């Protein structure tokens, strides 16, 4: 049996209707497509899900829909992070009641806590719930880096089970693997370096690209898990233009534009995010055409 939150997980986009409301039908449809594509777990309400613009009740509703549609076929790792520890704990408790399988919690942003502050923040969250917690380090967005020594301290907390590392620093990730217990999960937070992260001891990926190509991203990680890095690299290199173009503008702008072109959702963003520039859209469409992804995603 697969260890929860290993393999390829999808950082789910949040589809909206043209009036800006949640597109609940599309959320369910995307979850079904992910599971049928062989994805190993789902992570709603994170950066890719436009969490900063989701209200409290919307985060709960999105998570509720994903849990219901997943129906225990894959684990649900719901996003619950922020710069107010008390508010995060309150959200975690409500997500626990909904039935999520774990929590992905981004480091506090804007108030830039010290390493001791980060430790105490995550310790307080973990002590508030029996749910497994996966730390989320993305210093390019939050302005603070969760250092390997702090991750090692947190790995001693019973229900802190892993870290999603999106620093882009593979040396730092190697240090985490070296410093933490064997069962502690290192997950790549960046599609373009996922194979490299697997090679240094990573246990999986929380992917943006898998919103559009779940089967392919699951295969990249499964091959690496089996130690077939030659095959994993071949598929990774073929997909690389798409993995890169998803960050030609702020995530999730490019991947939502790609998914709309593939017929998977309406291309609607919430301000301050806006549609891609004409130049970025041209790049996205060129990659989709080159990889023959247009017309490959019939609605389910």
C-alpha positions as CSV (number, residue, x, y, z in Angstrom):
1,X,0.0,0.0,0.0
2,X,1.3,3.5,-0.9
3,X,2.3,5.8,1.9
4,X,-0.2,8.7,2.0
5,X,1.1,11.9,0.2
6,X,3.8,10.1,-1.7
7,X,4.0,9.9,-5.5
8,X,2.4,12.5,-7.7
9,X,-0.1,14.9,-6.1
10,X,-1.9,17.7,-7.9
11,X,-2.0,21.3,-6.5
12,X,-5.6,21.7,-7.8
13,X,-6.7,24.9,-9.6
14,X,-9.9,26.4,-8.5
15,X,-12.3,26.8,-11.4
16,X,-14.6,29.8,-11.3
17,X,-17.7,30.7,-13.3
18,X,-17.8,33.8,-15.4
19,X,-19.5,35.7,-12.6
20,X,-16.5,34.8,-10.3
21,X,-18.3,32.2,-8.2
22,X,-17.0,28.7,-7.6
23,X,-17.7,26.3,-10.5
24,X,-18.7,23.4,-8.3
25,X,-19.5,21.2,-11.3
26,X,-16.0,21.8,-12.8
27,X,-14.3,21.1,-9.5
28,X,-16.0,17.6,-9.3
29,X,-15.2,17.0,-13.0
30,X,-11.5,17.9,-12.5
31,X,-11.2,15.6,-9.5
32,X,-12.7,12.7,-11.4
33,X,-10.2,13.3,-14.3
34,X,-7.3,13.4,-11.9
35,X,-8.2,10.1,-10.3
36,X,-8.9,8.5,-13.6
37,X,-5.5,9.7,-14.8
38,X,-3.7,7.9,-12.0
39,X,-2.8,10.8,-9.7
40,X,-1.8,9.7,-6.2
41,X,-3.3,12.5,-4.1
42,X,-5.0,15.8,-4.4
43,X,-4.1,19.2,-2.8
44,X,-6.8,21.8,-3.0
45,X,-6.7,25.4,-1.8
46,X,-3.0,26.1,-2.2
47,X,-1.2,28.7,-4.3
48,X,-2.3,27.1,-7.5
49,X,-5.9,27.1,-6.2
50,X,-5.8,30.9,-5.8
51,X,-6.1,30.4,-2.0
52,X,-5.4,34.1,-1.2
53,X,-8.6,35.1,-2.9
54,X,-10.8,32.3,-1.5
55,X,-12.9,33.3,1.5
56,X,-13.0,31.1,4.6
57,X,-16.3,29.4,3.6
58,X,-15.1,28.9,0.0
59,X,-11.9,27.1,1.2
60,X,-14.2,24.8,3.2
61,X,-16.6,24.3,0.3
62,X,-13.8,23.5,-2.2
63,X,-12.2,21.0,0.2
64,X,-15.6,19.5,0.9
65,X,-16.3,19.0,-2.8
66,X,-12.9,17.4,-3.4
67,X,-13.3,15.0,-0.4
68,X,-16.7,14.0,-1.5
69,X,-15.8,13.4,-5.1
70,X,-12.5,11.6,-4.2
71,X,-14.5,9.3,-2.0
72,X,-11.4,7.8,-0.3
73,X,-9.9,6.7,-3.6
74,X,-7.0,9.1,-3.1
75,X,-6.0,11.1,-0.1
76,X,-6.9,14.8,0.1
77,X,-4.1,17.2,1.5
78,X,-6.0,20.5,2.0
79,X,-4.2,23.8,2.1
80,X,-4.4,25.7,5.4
81,X,-1.7,28.3,5.9
82,X,-1.3,31.9,6.8
83,X,0.3,34.6,8.9
84,X,-2.0,34.3,11.9
85,X,-1.5,31.0,13.7
86,X,-4.8,31.2,15.5
87,X,-6.7,31.6,12.2
88,X,-4.8,28.7,10.7
89,X,-5.7,26.5,13.6
90,X,-9.4,27.4,13.3
91,X,-9.4,26.5,9.6
92,X,-7.6,23.2,10.3
93,X,-10.2,22.2,12.8
94,X,-13.0,22.8,10.3
95,X,-11.2,21.0,7.6
96,X,-10.8,18.1,10.0
97,X,-14.5,18.0,10.4
98,X,-15.0,17.9,6.7
99,X,-12.9,14.8,6.4
100,X,-9.6,15.8,4.7
101,X,-6.8,13.4,5.1
102,X,-4.0,15.9,5.9
103,X,-3.0,19.5,5.9
104,X,-0.5,21.3,3.7
105,X,0.5,24.5,5.5
106,X,2.6,27.2,3.9
107,X,5.0,29.2,6.0
108,X,3.7,32.5,7.3
109,X,4.1,35.3,4.8
110,X,4.6,39.0,5.1
111,X,5.4,39.0,8.9
112,X,8.6,37.1,8.3
113,X,9.0,35.1,11.5
114,X,12.3,33.9,12.8
115,X,13.2,30.2,12.6
116,X,12.0,29.8,16.2
117,X,8.8,31.5,15.3
118,X,8.3,29.1,12.4
119,X,9.0,26.2,14.7
120,X,6.4,27.4,17.3
121,X,3.9,28.2,14.6
122,X,3.9,24.7,13.1
123,X,4.2,23.0,16.5
124,X,1.0,24.9,17.6
125,X,-0.9,23.8,14.5
126,X,0.2,20.2,14.9
127,X,-0.8,20.1,18.5
128,X,-4.3,21.4,17.5
129,X,-5.2,18.4,15.3
130,X,-4.5,14.7,14.9
131,X,-4.3,15.2,11.1
132,X,-0.9,14.7,9.4
133,X,0.8,18.0,8.5
134,X,3.0,18.6,5.5
135,X,5.1,21.8,5.8
136,X,5.2,24.0,2.7
137,X,8.4,26.1,2.0
138,X,8.2,28.5,-0.9
139,X,10.4,31.5,0.0
140,X,10.0,33.2,-3.4
141,X,6.4,33.9,-2.4
142,X,6.5,34.2,1.4
143,X,9.8,36.0,2.0
144,X,11.0,33.5,4.6
145,X,13.0,30.2,4.1
146,X,12.2,27.2,6.3
147,X,15.8,26.1,7.0
148,X,16.8,22.4,7.1
149,X,17.6,22.6,10.8
150,X,14.1,23.8,11.6
151,X,12.6,21.1,9.4
152,X,14.6,18.6,11.3
153,X,13.3,19.9,14.6
154,X,9.7,19.8,13.3
155,X,10.2,16.3,12.0
156,X,10.3,15.2,15.7
157,X,6.7,16.4,16.1
158,X,4.5,13.3,15.9
159,X,2.1,14.3,13.1
160,X,4.4,16.5,11.0
161,X,5.1,14.0,8.3
162,X,6.8,15.9,5.5
163,X,7.7,19.1,3.6
164,X,6.8,20.4,0.2
165,X,10.0,22.1,-0.9
166,X,9.6,24.8,-3.5
167,X,12.8,26.7,-2.7
168,X,14.4,25.4,-5.9
169,X,17.5,24.6,-3.8
170,X,18.3,20.9,-4.3
171,X,21.3,21.1,-1.9
172,X,18.9,22.3,0.8
173,X,16.6,19.4,0.0
174,X,19.5,17.0,0.3
175,X,20.3,18.5,3.7
176,X,16.6,17.9,4.8
177,X,16.8,14.2,3.8
178,X,20.1,13.9,5.6
179,X,18.8,15.6,8.8
180,X,15.4,14.0,9.1
181,X,14.2,10.5,10.0
182,X,13.9,8.0,7.2
183,X,10.1,8.1,7.0
184,X,9.9,11.9,6.8
185,X,8.6,12.9,3.3
186,X,10.4,15.3,1.0
187,X,8.1,16.4,-1.8
188,X,9.1,18.6,-4.7
189,X,7.1,21.7,-5.1
190,X,8.6,22.4,-8.6
191,X,7.7,20.4,-11.6
192,X,10.9,21.1,-13.6
193,X,13.2,19.7,-10.9
194,X,11.0,16.8,-9.6
195,X,13.2,14.1,-11.1
196,X,16.3,15.6,-9.5
197,X,14.5,15.8,-6.1
198,X,13.5,12.1,-6.4
199,X,17.2,11.3,-7.1
200,X,18.3,12.9,-3.8
201,X,15.7,11.1,-1.7
202,X,12.4,12.8,-2.5
203,X,9.2,10.8,-2.1
204,X,7.1,12.6,-4.6
205,X,5.8,15.9,-6.2
206,X,3.0,18.3,-5.6
207,X,2.5,19.4,-9.2
208,X,1.0,22.3,-11.1
209,X,1.4,20.6,-14.6
210,X,-0.6,17.6,-13.5
211,X,-3.8,19.7,-13.5
212,X,-3.5,19.4,-17.3
213,X,-1.5,16.2,-17.6
214,X,-2.1,14.0,-14.6
215,X,-1.3,10.6,-16.2
216,X,2.0,11.9,-17.6
217,X,3.2,13.4,-14.3
218,X,2.2,10.3,-12.4
219,X,4.2,8.2,-14.8
220,X,7.3,10.5,-14.4
221,X,7.2,10.0,-10.6
222,X,6.3,6.3,-10.7
223,X,9.3,5.6,-13.0
224,X,11.6,7.4,-10.6
225,X,10.2,5.5,-7.6
226,X,11.1,2.3,-9.4
227,X,14.6,3.5,-9.9
228,X,14.1,3.7,-13.7
229,X,15.6,7.2,-13.9
230,X,16.5,6.8,-17.6
231,X,12.8,6.4,-18.6
232,X,11.7,9.0,-16.1
233,X,14.2,11.5,-17.6
234,X,13.0,10.8,-21.1
235,X,9.4,11.6,-20.3
236,X,10.5,14.6,-18.1
237,X,12.5,16.0,-21.0
238,X,9.6,15.6,-23.4
239,X,7.3,17.4,-21.0
240,X,9.8,20.1,-20.0
241,X,8.6,22.9,-22.3
242,X,5.1,22.6,-20.7
243,X,6.6,22.4,-17.1
244,X,8.5,25.6,-17.8
245,X,5.8,27.5,-19.6
246,X,3.5,27.2,-16.6
247,X,5.7,29.8,-14.9
248,X,6.1,32.3,-17.8
249,X,3.7,34.4,-15.6
250,X,2.5,34.0,-12.1
251,X,1.1,30.6,-11.3
252,X,-1.7,29.6,-11.9
253,X,-2.3,32.0,-14.8
254,X,-0.5,29.9,-17.5
255,X,-1.9,26.5,-16.4
256,X,-5.5,27.8,-16.2
257,X,-5.0,29.3,-19.7
258,X,-3.7,25.9,-20.9
259,X,-6.6,24.0,-19.3
260,X,-9.1,26.4,-20.9
261,X,-7.6,25.8,-24.3
262,X,-7.8,22.0,-23.6
263,X,-11.5,22.4,-22.8
264,X,-11.2,21.6,-19.1
265,X,-12.6,24.8,-17.5
266,X,-13.6,28.4,-18.1
267,X,-10.7,30.8,-18.1
268,X,-11.6,32.9,-15.2
269,X,-9.3,34.4,-12.6
270,X,-9.8,36.5,-9.5
271,X,-8.1,39.8,-9.2
272,X,-5.3,40.6,-8.8
273,X,-4.6,37.8,-11.2
274,X,-5.5,38.5,-14.8
275,X,-5.3,36.5,-18.1
276,X,-1.9,36.0,-19.6
277,X,-0.4,38.7,-21.8
278,X,-0.7,38.1,-25.6
279,X,3.0,37.1,-25.7
280,X,2.6,34.6,-22.8
281,X,-0.5,33.2,-24.4
282,X,1.3,32.6,-27.6
283,X,4.0,30.7,-25.8
284,X,1.5,28.6,-23.9
285,X,-0.4,27.7,-27.1
286,X,2.8,26.9,-29.0
287,X,3.8,24.4,-26.3
288,X,0.4,22.8,-26.3
289,X,0.5,22.4,-30.0
290,X,4.0,21.0,-30.0
291,X,3.2,18.4,-27.4
292,X,-0.2,17.7,-29.1
293,X,-2.1,18.5,-25.9
294,X,-4.9,20.5,-27.6
295,X,-8.0,18.3,-28.0
296,X,-6.5,15.6,-25.8
297,X,-8.6,16.4,-22.7
298,X,-12.2,15.6,-23.5
299,X,-14.5,16.6,-20.6
300,X,-15.5,13.7,-18.3
